[in-house]
Amino acid sequence: MTTENPSRSDFPTTLATPAPAPVRALRQHLALTQVEFGALVRSSGRAAQEWEAGRREMPLGLWELALIKAGLIELGGNPGE
């Protein structure tokens, strides 16, 4: 992970299925490969590839998990505040 602290405005934290660009941006910000990003949210590198290409939507629960693990929202918190 990078040493910079991202702000909430850098990534959409409202709970909605993300578009491919924010998925890629978050993965790159965390300095992870697609395989590592997939593993971070208990999925696969292939799934991460498909989320970023727009061939498959990233499940909302996995997006929320990625945001929690990135420190952008808190567990049990109200995202988007």
C-alpha positions as CSV (number, residue, x, y, z in Angstrom):
1,M,0.0,0.0,0.0
2,T,1.1,3.6,-0.5
3,T,2.1,5.8,2.3
4,E,-0.3,8.6,1.3
5,N,-3.7,8.8,2.9
6,P,-6.3,9.1,0.2
7,S,-9.3,11.4,0.8
8,R,-12.9,10.3,0.6
9,S,-13.2,12.3,-2.6
10,D,-10.6,10.2,-4.4
11,F,-12.8,7.2,-4.6
12,P,-16.6,6.9,-4.6
13,T,-17.6,5.6,-1.2
14,T,-21.4,5.6,-1.7
15,L,-22.7,2.1,-1.7
16,A,-23.4,1.5,-5.3
17,T,-21.9,-0.9,-7.8
18,P,-18.7,0.8,-9.0
19,A,-17.8,1.6,-12.6
20,P,-14.6,0.0,-13.9
21,A,-12.5,3.1,-13.5
22,P,-12.8,3.5,-9.7
23,V,-12.0,-0.2,-9.3
24,R,-8.8,0.2,-11.3
25,A,-8.0,3.5,-9.5
26,L,-8.4,1.9,-6.1
27,R,-6.3,-1.1,-7.0
28,Q,-3.5,1.1,-8.5
29,H,-3.6,3.4,-5.4
30,L,-3.1,0.3,-3.2
31,A,-0.2,-0.7,-5.5
32,L,-1.7,-4.2,-6.0
33,T,-1.8,-6.5,-9.0
34,Q,-5.2,-7.7,-10.2
35,V,-4.4,-11.1,-8.5
36,E,-3.5,-9.4,-5.2
37,F,-6.6,-7.1,-5.4
38,G,-8.8,-10.1,-6.1
39,A,-7.3,-11.9,-3.1
40,L,-7.8,-8.8,-0.9
41,V,-11.6,-9.1,-1.4
42,R,-11.5,-13.0,-1.4
43,S,-12.1,-13.3,-5.1
44,S,-9.8,-14.0,-8.1
45,G,-7.5,-12.1,-10.3
46,R,-9.6,-13.0,-13.2
47,A,-12.7,-11.4,-11.5
48,A,-10.6,-8.3,-10.9
49,Q,-9.6,-8.2,-14.6
50,E,-13.3,-8.5,-15.6
51,W,-14.4,-5.7,-13.2
52,E,-11.8,-3.4,-14.6
53,A,-12.7,-4.2,-18.2
54,G,-16.4,-3.7,-17.5
55,R,-17.3,-7.2,-18.5
56,R,-18.6,-7.9,-15.1
57,E,-19.9,-5.7,-12.2
58,M,-17.9,-5.8,-9.0
59,P,-20.4,-7.0,-6.3
60,L,-21.4,-4.3,-3.9
61,G,-20.3,-6.2,-0.9
62,L,-16.8,-6.7,-2.3
63,W,-16.5,-3.1,-3.2
64,E,-17.5,-2.2,0.4
65,L,-14.9,-4.7,1.7
66,A,-12.2,-3.1,-0.6
67,L,-13.1,0.4,0.7
68,I,-12.9,-0.8,4.3
69,K,-9.6,-2.5,3.8
70,A,-8.2,0.6,2.1
71,G,-9.3,2.6,5.1
72,L,-11.7,4.8,3.2
73,I,-14.8,3.8,5.2
74,E,-15.1,2.2,8.6
75,L,-16.7,-1.1,9.4
76,G,-20.3,-0.5,10.4
77,G,-20.0,3.2,9.4
78,N,-22.2,5.1,7.1
79,P,-20.4,5.6,3.9
80,G,-20.7,8.8,2.0
81,E,-20.9,11.0,5.0
